[in-house]
Amino acid sequence: MSAPTQRGRPPRTTRRALELIAMRLFTEHGFEEVTVGQIAAEAGVSERTFFRYFPSKGEVLWHQFDDEVADLRAAFAAVADDEPMMTAVRRIVVAANRYRAEDIPELRTRMRLISGIPALSAGAGAHYDAWERAVGEFAARRLGTSADDLIPLAVGRTTLAAARAAFDAWLERGDADLTVYLDRALAALARGFTPDSRLPAGLDSTMDGV
């Protein structure tokens, strides 16, 4: 039995649809060569509609990352008081980056675009700052200090650095799930990058990138 014919106005183009179209065009033609007008035309909308969702074409690729920041904040707010701070950070960051197998190719495409295109890398600061701030604010609550104090700032920034190292190693090697890289990098951070006696000799340096 065929699906009933829909009547009335066509479905609205979503932020997600624009994101997928933009990624495809960037991959096929290059970021610099693709215009907002081309993305909008592929989606069947006006440029004005595109700009309701995104301030620029580069911001398209940060949509899901910004959603992750919101998820981190919600997860940190629910952490039990007796869970050690860095244990909670490790658990929550790893959980936020669990992807279905079918979503991995898209994730790799997105991360390669972001890391490989100077214009996108240059605009990454505000997004990474928000991610870092989410971690730092959690640390500040645990430590009873301001988020602008030294240790919360250090927790946020070193956690971001470890997570980015895990992403870079995963993109380069791809020999294990992303969460394996994240878990090992954040575990190494939590123990001060001393060797983990539970792992075979050499595994820290080959898998953690530390």
Accessible surface in RSA format (square Angstrom, percent):
REM  Atomic radii and reference values for relative SASA: ProtOr
REM  Chains: A
REM  Algorithm: Lee & Richards
REM  Probe-radius: 1.40
REM  Slices: 20
REM RES _ NUM      All-atoms   Total-Side   Main-Chain    Non-polar    All polar
REM                ABS   REL    ABS   REL    ABS   REL    ABS   REL    ABS   REL
RES MET A   1   242.23 125.4 150.45  99.6  91.78 218.5 128.20 109.0 114.03 151.1
RES SER A   2    98.56  83.3  76.64 102.3  21.92  50.5  53.00 112.9  45.56  63.8
RES ALA A   3    88.13  81.0  60.52  93.4  27.61  62.8  66.67  93.9  21.45  56.8
RES PRO A   4   119.58  87.2  99.18  90.4  20.40  74.1 110.67  91.4   8.91  55.4
RES THR A   5   121.59  86.5  95.69  97.0  25.90  61.7  67.02  90.0  54.57  82.5
RES GLN A   6   151.77  84.9 123.19  90.0  28.58  68.1  52.35 111.4  99.43  75.4
RES ARG A   7   219.83  92.3 188.10  95.9  31.73  75.5  69.37  94.8 150.46  91.2
RES GLY A   8    74.09  91.4   0.00   N/A  74.09  91.4  40.71 111.7  33.38  74.8
RES ARG A   9   219.61  92.2 192.31  98.0  27.30  65.0  78.59 107.4 141.02  85.5
RES PRO A  10   110.40  80.5  94.83  86.4  15.57  56.6 101.51  83.8   8.89  55.3
RES PRO A  11   112.14  81.7  84.98  77.5  27.16  98.7  96.89  80.0  15.26  94.8
RES ARG A  12   195.34  82.0 176.16  89.8  19.18  45.7  76.63 104.7 118.71  71.9
RES THR A  13    25.81  18.4  13.03  13.2  12.78  30.5   8.43  11.3  17.38  26.3
RES THR A  14    71.47  50.8  69.30  70.3   2.17   5.2  64.70  86.9   6.77  10.2
RES ARG A  15    88.04  37.0  86.09  43.9   1.95   4.6  13.60  18.6  74.45  45.1
RES ARG A  16    86.36  36.3  85.32  43.5   1.04   2.5  48.38  66.1  37.99  23.0
RES ALA A  17    35.51  32.7  30.67  47.3   4.84  11.0  35.20  49.6   0.31   0.8
RES LEU A  18     0.00   0.0   0.00   0.0   0.00   0.0   0.00   0.0   0.00   0.0
RES GLU A  19     0.00   0.0   0.00   0.0   0.00   0.0   0.00   0.0   0.00   0.0
RES LEU A  20    76.20  42.4  70.51  50.4   5.69  14.3  70.82  49.7   5.38  14.5
RES ILE A  21    28.93  16.5  27.96  20.8   0.96   2.3  28.81  20.7   0.11   0.3
RES ALA A  22     0.00   0.0   0.00   0.0   0.00   0.0   0.00   0.0   0.00   0.0
RES MET A  23     8.64   4.5   8.41   5.6   0.23   0.5   8.59   7.3   0.05   0.1
RES ARG A  24   101.58  42.6  93.58  47.7   7.99  19.0  56.52  77.2  45.06  27.3
RES LEU A  25     9.48   5.3   9.48   6.8   0.00   0.0   9.48   6.7   0.00   0.0
RES PHE A  26     3.28   1.6   0.00   0.0   3.28   8.5   0.00   0.0   3.28   9.4
RES THR A  27    86.08  61.2  59.26  60.1  26.82  63.9  61.95  83.2  24.13  36.5
RES GLU A  28   102.81  59.0  66.51  50.3  36.30  86.4  37.46  72.5  65.35  53.4
RES HIS A  29   107.67  58.8  87.64  60.9  20.04  51.3  63.01  64.9  44.66  52.0
RES GLY A  30    26.32  32.5   0.00   N/A  26.32  32.5  24.44  67.1   1.87   4.2
RES PHE A  31    15.63   7.8  11.37   7.0   4.26  11.1  11.37   6.9   4.26  12.2
RES GLU A  32   115.96  66.6  94.25  71.3  21.71  51.7  49.57  95.9  66.40  54.2
RES GLU A  33   116.78  67.0  94.75  71.7  22.03  52.4  55.63 107.6  61.15  49.9
RES VAL A  34     1.33   0.9   1.19   1.1   0.14   0.3   1.19   1.0   0.14   0.4
RES THR A  35    72.96  51.9  69.53  70.5   3.43   8.2  67.10  90.1   5.86   8.9
RES VAL A  36    21.62  14.2  18.59  16.8   3.03   7.3  18.59  16.2   3.03   8.2
RES GLY A  37    22.51  27.8   0.00   N/A  22.51  27.8  15.52  42.6   6.99  15.7
RES GLN A  38    88.45  49.5  83.81  61.3   4.64  11.1  32.85  69.9  55.60  42.2
RES ILE A  39     0.00   0.0   0.00   0.0   0.00   0.0   0.00   0.0   0.00   0.0
RES ALA A  40     1.44   1.3   1.44   2.2   0.00   0.0   1.44   2.0   0.00   0.0
RES ALA A  41    74.61  68.6  48.97  75.6  25.64  58.3  57.21  80.6  17.41  46.1
RES GLU A  42    93.04  53.4  61.52  46.5  31.52  75.0  13.35  25.8  79.69  65.1
RES ALA A  43    20.66  19.0   0.19   0.3  20.47  46.6   4.88   6.9  15.77  41.8
RES GLY A  44    67.91  83.7   0.00   N/A  67.91  83.7  36.09  99.0  31.81  71.2
RES VAL A  45    33.98  22.4  14.67  13.3  19.32  46.5  24.38  21.2   9.60  26.0
RES SER A  46    61.39  51.9  47.68  63.6  13.71  31.6  49.86 106.2  11.53  16.2
RES GLU A  47    88.64  50.9  85.02  64.3   3.62   8.6  24.19  46.8  64.45  52.6
RES ARG A  48   183.35  77.0 173.91  88.7   9.44  22.5  58.67  80.2 124.68  75.6
RES THR A  49    26.73  19.0  26.73  27.1   0.00   0.0  13.15  17.7  13.58  20.5
RES PHE A  50     0.00   0.0   0.00   0.0   0.00   0.0   0.00   0.0   0.00   0.0
RES PHE A  51    97.48  48.8  77.55  48.0  19.93  51.9  78.09  47.3  19.39  55.5
RES ARG A  52   165.99  69.7 128.09  65.3  37.89  90.2  63.07  86.2 102.92  62.4
RES TYR A  53    45.49  21.2  36.15  20.6   9.34  24.3  29.16  21.9  16.33  20.1
RES PHE A  54     5.22   2.6   4.34   2.7   0.88   2.3   5.08   3.1   0.14   0.4
RES PRO A  55   104.96  76.5  78.04  71.1  26.92  97.9  86.19  71.2  18.78 116.7
RES SER A  56    48.45  40.9  46.61  62.2   1.84   4.2  38.32  81.6  10.13  14.2
RES LYS A  57    38.56  18.8  37.55  23.0   1.01   2.4  28.67  25.8   9.89  10.5
RES GLY A  58    12.17  15.0   0.00   N/A  12.17  15.0  10.88  29.9   1.29   2.9
RES GLU A  59    46.61  26.8  43.41  32.8   3.20   7.6   8.98  17.4  37.63  30.7
RES VAL A  60     0.00   0.0   0.00   0.0   0.00   0.0   0.00   0.0   0.00   0.0
RES LEU A  61     0.03   0.0   0.00   0.0   0.03   0.1   0.00   0.0   0.03   0.1
RES TRP A  62     4.94   2.0   4.91   2.4   0.03   0.1   2.51   1.3   2.42   3.9
RES HIS A  63    37.59  20.5  32.01  22.2   5.58  14.3  19.12  19.7  18.47  21.5
RES GLN A  64    59.95  33.5  54.51  39.8   5.44  13.0  22.67  48.2  37.28  28.3
RES PHE A  65    37.25  18.6  32.67  20.2   4.58  11.9  36.23  22.0   1.01   2.9
RES ASP A  66    60.41  42.3  52.55  52.3   7.86  18.6  27.42  64.5  32.99  32.9
RES ASP A  67    71.42  50.0  69.31  69.0   2.11   5.0  22.93  54.0  48.49  48.4
RES GLU A  68    20.17  11.6  17.91  13.6   2.25   5.4   8.72  16.9  11.45   9.3
RES VAL A  69    12.04   7.9  12.04  10.9   0.00   0.0  12.04  10.5   0.00   0.0
RES ALA A  70    60.35  55.5  50.24  77.5  10.11  23.0  54.50  76.8   5.85  15.5
RES ASP A  71    88.49  62.0  82.75  82.4   5.74  13.6  19.96  47.0  68.53  68.3
RES LEU A  72     0.47   0.3   0.05   0.0   0.42   1.1   0.47   0.3   0.00   0.0
RES ARG A  73    95.99  40.3  88.83  45.3   7.16  17.0  50.05  68.4  45.94  27.8
RES ALA A  74    68.33  62.8  52.23  80.6  16.10  36.6  61.08  86.0   7.25  19.2
RES ALA A  75    37.81  34.8  26.14  40.3  11.66  26.5  34.82  49.0   2.98   7.9
RES PHE A  76     5.38   2.7   0.71   0.4   4.66  12.1   0.71   0.4   4.66  13.3
RES ALA A  77    80.99  74.5  46.35  71.5  34.64  78.8  50.48  71.1  30.50  80.8
RES ALA A  78    85.78  78.9  51.27  79.1  34.51  78.5  61.50  86.6  24.28  64.3
RES VAL A  79    18.97  12.5   1.09   1.0  17.88  43.1   2.68   2.3  16.28  44.2
RES ALA A  80    57.81  53.1  44.79  69.1  13.01  29.6  54.92  77.3   2.89   7.6
RES ASP A  81   137.13  96.1 113.99 113.5  23.14  54.7  37.96  89.3  99.17  98.9
RES ASP A  82   127.34  89.2  96.63  96.2  30.71  72.6  50.59 119.1  76.74  76.5
RES GLU A  83    31.47  18.1  27.35  20.7   4.13   9.8  19.33  37.4  12.14   9.9
RES PRO A  84    85.22  62.1  75.18  68.5  10.03  36.5  85.22  70.4   0.00   0.0
RES MET A  85    38.11  19.7  31.95  21.1   6.15  14.6  31.78  27.0   6.32   8.4
RES MET A  86    41.30  21.4  38.88  25.7   2.42   5.8  36.74  31.2   4.56   6.0
RES THR A  87    69.88  49.7  64.62  65.5   5.26  12.5  44.74  60.1  25.14  38.0
RES ALA A  88     0.00   0.0   0.00   0.0   0.00   0.0   0.00   0.0   0.00   0.0
RES VAL A  89     0.21   0.1   0.21   0.2   0.00   0.0   0.21   0.2   0.00   0.0
RES ARG A  90    72.33  30.4  72.23  36.8   0.10   0.2  10.77  14.7  61.56  37.3
RES ARG A  91   117.38  49.3 108.24  55.2   9.15  21.8  67.02  91.6  50.37  30.5
RES ILE A  92     5.38   3.1   3.91   2.9   1.47   3.5   4.68   3.4   0.70   1.9
RES VAL A  93     0.21   0.1   0.21   0.2   0.00   0.0   0.21   0.2   0.00   0.0
RES VAL A  94     9.11   6.0   9.11   8.2   0.00   0.0   9.11   7.9   0.00   0.0
RES ALA A  95    54.50  50.1  39.87  61.5  14.63  33.3  40.11  56.5  14.40  38.1
RES ALA A  96    34.29  31.5   4.59   7.1  29.71  67.6  17.24  24.3  17.05  45.2
RES ASN A  97     2.95   2.0   1.95   1.9   1.00   2.4   0.00   0.0   2.95   2.8
RES ARG A  98   159.39  66.9 133.12  67.9  26.26  62.5  55.08  75.3 104.31  63.2
RES TYR A  99    71.50  33.4  43.91  25.0  27.59  71.8  31.75  23.9  39.75  49.0
RES ARG A 100   152.23  63.9 142.27  72.5   9.96  23.7  69.78  95.4  82.45  50.0
RES ALA A 101    85.80  78.9  65.99 101.8  19.81  45.1  70.64  99.5  15.16  40.2
RES GLU A 102   116.84  67.1  87.89  66.5  28.95  68.9  58.58 113.3  58.25  47.6
RES ASP A 103    38.78  27.2  36.98  36.8   1.80   4.3  10.97  25.8  27.81  27.7
RES ILE A 104    37.50  21.3  37.50  27.9   0.00   0.0  37.50  27.0   0.00   0.0
RES PRO A 105    86.61  63.1  80.42  73.3   6.19  22.5  85.20  70.3   1.41   8.8
RES GLU A 106    36.64  21.0  29.84  22.6   6.79  16.2  22.46  43.5  14.17  11.6
RES LEU A 107    10.32   5.7   8.58   6.1   1.74   4.4  10.07   7.1   0.25   0.7
RES ARG A 108    42.39  17.8  42.39  21.6   0.00   0.0  21.28  29.1  21.11  12.8
RES THR A 109    45.54  32.4  40.87  41.4   4.67  11.1  18.47  24.8  27.07  40.9
RES ARG A 110    10.73   4.5  10.73   5.5   0.00   0.0   6.76   9.2   3.97   2.4
RES MET A 111    30.45  15.8  30.45  20.2   0.00   0.0  21.13  18.0   9.32  12.4
RES ARG A 112   128.85  54.1 121.83  62.1   7.01  16.7  53.50  73.1  75.35  45.7
RES LEU A 113    19.89  11.1  18.70  13.4   1.19   3.0  19.89  14.0   0.00   0.0
RES ILE A 114     7.47   4.3   7.47   5.6   0.00   0.0   7.47   5.4   0.00   0.0
RES SER A 115    69.38  58.6  38.18  51.0  31.20  71.9  33.55  71.5  35.83  50.2
RES GLY A 116    57.01  70.3   0.00   N/A  57.01  70.3  30.74  84.4  26.27  58.8
RES ILE A 117    26.86  15.3  26.34  19.6   0.52   1.3  26.81  19.3   0.05   0.1
RES PRO A 118   110.50  80.5 100.76  91.9   9.73  35.4 107.32  88.6   3.18  19.7
RES ALA A 119    50.89  46.8  27.00  41.7  23.89  54.3  35.96  50.6  14.93  39.6
RES LEU A 120     4.29   2.4   2.81   2.0   1.48   3.7   4.15   2.9   0.13   0.4
RES SER A 121    51.51  43.5  36.73  49.0  14.78  34.1  33.42  71.2  18.10  25.4
RES ALA A 122    90.03  82.8  49.71  76.7  40.32  91.7  62.52  88.0  27.52  72.9
RES GLY A 123    37.95  46.8   0.00   N/A  37.95  46.8  32.64  89.6   5.31  11.9
RES ALA A 124     6.07   5.6   6.07   9.4   0.00   0.0   6.07   8.5   0.00   0.0
RES GLY A 125    38.34  47.3   0.00   N/A  38.34  47.3  35.38  97.1   2.97   6.6
RES ALA A 126    78.10  71.8  59.97  92.5  18.14  41.3  65.53  92.3  12.58  33.3
RES HIS A 127    16.86   9.2  15.21  10.6   1.65   4.2  10.85  11.2   6.01   7.0
RES TYR A 128    25.14  11.7  25.14  14.3   0.00   0.0  15.67  11.8   9.47  11.7
RES ASP A 129    86.42  60.5  83.50  83.1   2.92   6.9  24.91  58.6  61.51  61.3
RES ALA A 130    37.70  34.7  31.47  48.6   6.23  14.2  37.42  52.7   0.28   0.7
RES TRP A 131     6.82   2.7   6.82   3.3   0.00   0.0   4.45   2.4   2.38   3.9
RES GLU A 132    25.83  14.8  25.63  19.4   0.21   0.5   2.89   5.6  22.95  18.7
RES ARG A 133    90.72  38.1  87.22  44.5   3.51   8.4  36.85  50.4  53.88  32.7
RES ALA A 134     2.81   2.6   0.00   0.0   2.81   6.4   0.04   0.1   2.77   7.3
RES VAL A 135     0.00   0.0   0.00   0.0   0.00   0.0   0.00   0.0   0.00   0.0
RES GLY A 136     4.78   5.9   0.00   N/A   4.78   5.9   4.78  13.1   0.00   0.0
RES GLU A 137    44.79  25.7  43.88  33.2   0.92   2.2  13.89  26.9  30.90  25.2
RES PHE A 138     5.21   2.6   5.21   3.2   0.00   0.0   5.21   3.2   0.00   0.0
RES ALA A 139     0.00   0.0   0.00   0.0   0.00   0.0   0.00   0.0   0.00   0.0
RES ALA A 140     5.00   4.6   4.78   7.4   0.23   0.5   4.78   6.7   0.22   0.6
RES ARG A 141   140.46  59.0 111.59  56.9  28.87  68.7  78.29 107.0  62.17  37.7
RES ARG A 142    73.18  30.7  42.85  21.8  30.33  72.2  28.02  38.3  45.16  27.4
RES LEU A 143    79.71  44.4  52.67  37.7  27.04  68.0  58.03  40.8  21.69  58.4
RES GLY A 144    69.53  85.7   0.00   N/A  69.53  85.7  37.16 102.0  32.37  72.5
RES THR A 145    60.25  42.9  36.26  36.8  23.99  57.2  46.61  62.6  13.64  20.6
RES SER A 146    59.90  50.6  45.25  60.4  14.65  33.8  40.88  87.0  19.02  26.6
RES ALA A 147    16.92  15.6  10.32  15.9   6.59  15.0  10.32  14.5   6.59  17.5
RES ASP A 148    91.51  64.1  76.02  75.7  15.49  36.6  28.46  67.0  63.05  62.9
RES ASP A 149    62.48  43.8  58.36  58.1   4.12   9.8  17.23  40.6  45.25  45.1
RES LEU A 150   135.50  75.5 126.27  90.3   9.22  23.2 128.51  90.3   6.98  18.8
RES ILE A 151    92.04  52.4  92.04  68.6   0.00   0.0  92.04  66.3   0.00   0.0
RES PRO A 152     0.85   0.6   0.85   0.8   0.01   0.0   0.85   0.7   0.01   0.0
RES LEU A 153    49.28  27.4  47.47  34.0   1.81   4.5  49.28  34.6   0.00   0.0
RES ALA A 154    39.06  35.9  32.17  49.6   6.89  15.7  38.86  54.7   0.20   0.5
RES VAL A 155    15.18  10.0  13.04  11.8   2.14   5.2  15.14  13.2   0.04   0.1
RES GLY A 156     0.29   0.4   0.00   N/A   0.29   0.4   0.29   0.8   0.00   0.0
RES ARG A 157   134.28  56.4 128.71  65.6   5.57  13.3  41.64  56.9  92.64  56.1
RES THR A 158    59.98  42.7  57.09  57.9   2.89   6.9  52.45  70.5   7.53  11.4
RES THR A 159     0.00   0.0   0.00   0.0   0.00   0.0   0.00   0.0   0.00   0.0
RES LEU A 160    18.30  10.2  18.30  13.1   0.00   0.0  18.30  12.9   0.00   0.0
RES ALA A 161    60.27  55.4  49.70  76.7  10.57  24.1  55.30  77.9   4.97  13.2
RES ALA A 162    10.76   9.9   3.08   4.8   7.68  17.5  10.25  14.4   0.51   1.4
RES ALA A 163     5.70   5.2   5.70   8.8   0.00   0.0   5.70   8.0   0.00   0.0
RES ARG A 164   113.29  47.6 111.88  57.0   1.41   3.4  23.25  31.8  90.04  54.6
RES ALA A 165    44.17  40.6  33.84  52.2  10.34  23.5  39.80  56.0   4.38  11.6
RES ALA A 166     1.93   1.8   0.00   0.0   1.93   4.4   1.88   2.6   0.05   0.1
RES PHE A 167    26.76  13.4  26.76  16.6   0.00   0.0  26.76  16.2   0.00   0.0
RES ASP A 168    84.77  59.4  78.99  78.6   5.78  13.7  28.05  66.0  56.71  56.6
RES ALA A 169    13.83  12.7   7.33  11.3   6.50  14.8  13.29  18.7   0.55   1.5
RES TRP A 170     5.83   2.3   5.83   2.8   0.00   0.0   0.61   0.3   5.22   8.5
RES LEU A 171    20.45  11.4  13.81   9.9   6.64  16.7  13.96   9.8   6.49  17.5
RES GLU A 172   144.71  83.1 117.09  88.6  27.62  65.8  39.91  77.2 104.79  85.6
RES ARG A 173   107.38  45.1  75.96  38.7  31.42  74.8  33.30  45.5  74.08  44.9
RES GLY A 174    36.59  45.1   0.00   N/A  36.59  45.1   4.71  12.9  31.88  71.4
RES ASP A 175    95.78  67.1  55.83  55.6  39.95  94.5  42.93 101.0  52.84  52.7
RES ALA A 176    31.39  28.9  13.38  20.6  18.01  41.0  27.66  39.0   3.73   9.9
RES ASP A 177    73.68  51.6  59.36  59.1  14.33  33.9  32.55  76.6  41.13  41.0
RES LEU A 178     2.37   1.3   1.77   1.3   0.60   1.5   1.77   1.2   0.60   1.6
RES THR A 179    14.47  10.3  13.52  13.7   0.95   2.3   4.26   5.7  10.21  15.4
RES VAL A 180    50.10  33.0  45.84  41.5   4.27  10.3  50.07  43.5   0.04   0.1
RES TYR A 181     2.44   1.1   1.41   0.8   1.03   2.7   1.60   1.2   0.84   1.0
RES LEU A 182     0.13   0.1   0.13   0.1   0.00   0.0   0.13   0.1   0.00   0.0
RES ASP A 183    47.37  33.2  47.37  47.1   0.00   0.0  10.28  24.2  37.09  37.0
RES ARG A 184    62.91  26.4  60.86  31.0   2.05   4.9  13.87  19.0  49.04  29.7
RES ALA A 185     2.03   1.9   1.92   3.0   0.11   0.3   1.95   2.7   0.08   0.2
RES LEU A 186     1.12   0.6   0.68   0.5   0.45   1.1   0.68   0.5   0.45   1.2
RES ALA A 187    11.65  10.7   8.38  12.9   3.28   7.5   9.38  13.2   2.27   6.0
RES ALA A 188     0.25   0.2   0.25   0.4   0.00   0.0   0.25   0.4   0.00   0.0
RES LEU A 189    27.23  15.2  18.76  13.4   8.47  21.3  18.76  13.2   8.47  22.8
RES ALA A 190    53.03  48.8  20.54  31.7  32.49  73.9  22.79  32.1  30.24  80.1
RES ARG A 191    65.53  27.5  44.07  22.5  21.45  51.1  49.22  67.3  16.31   9.9
RES GLY A 192    51.99  64.1   0.00   N/A  51.99  64.1  31.23  85.7  20.76  46.5
RES PHE A 193   102.85  51.5  77.40  47.9  25.45  66.2  78.39  47.5  24.46  70.0
RES THR A 194    76.24  54.2  73.24  74.3   2.99   7.1  64.20  86.2  12.04  18.2
RES PRO A 195   116.61  85.0  99.77  90.9  16.83  61.2 101.23  83.6  15.38  95.6
RES ASP A 196    19.83  13.9  12.07  12.0   7.76  18.4   3.91   9.2  15.92  15.9
RES SER A 197   115.80  97.9  76.33 101.9  39.47  90.9  57.66 122.8  58.14  81.5
RES ARG A 198   193.07  81.1 157.72  80.4  35.35  84.2  80.87 110.5 112.21  68.0
RES LEU A 199    51.37  28.6  38.86  27.8  12.50  31.4  39.78  27.9  11.59  31.2
RES PRO A 200    95.64  69.7  80.69  73.6  14.95  54.3  92.54  76.4   3.10  19.3
RES ALA A 201   110.31 101.4  69.06 106.6  41.25  93.8  79.29 111.7  31.02  82.2
RES GLY A 202    43.90  54.1   0.00   N/A  43.90  54.1  31.62  86.8  12.27  27.5
RES LEU A 203    45.93  25.6  42.99  30.8   2.93   7.4  45.01  31.6   0.92   2.5
RES ASP A 204    25.12  17.6  23.61  23.5   1.51   3.6  20.52  48.3   4.60   4.6
RES SER A 205    68.75  58.1  54.85  73.2  13.90  32.0  41.45  88.3  27.29  38.2
RES THR A 206    81.66  58.1  70.24  71.2  11.42  27.2  70.71  95.0  10.95  16.6
RES MET A 207    25.38  13.1  25.02  16.6   0.36   0.9   8.79   7.5  16.59  22.0
RES ASP A 208     5.75   4.0   1.09   1.1   4.66  11.0   1.00   2.3   4.75   4.7
RES GLY A 209    46.93  57.9   0.00   N/A  46.93  57.9  18.65  51.2  28.28  63.3
RES VAL A 210    79.28  52.2  27.07  24.5  52.21 125.8  64.33  55.9  14.95  40.6
END  Absolute sums over single chains surface
CHAIN  1 A    11841.4       9163.2       2678.2       6889.8       4951.6
END  Absolute sums over all chains
TOTAL         11841.4       9163.2       2678.2       6889.8       4951.6
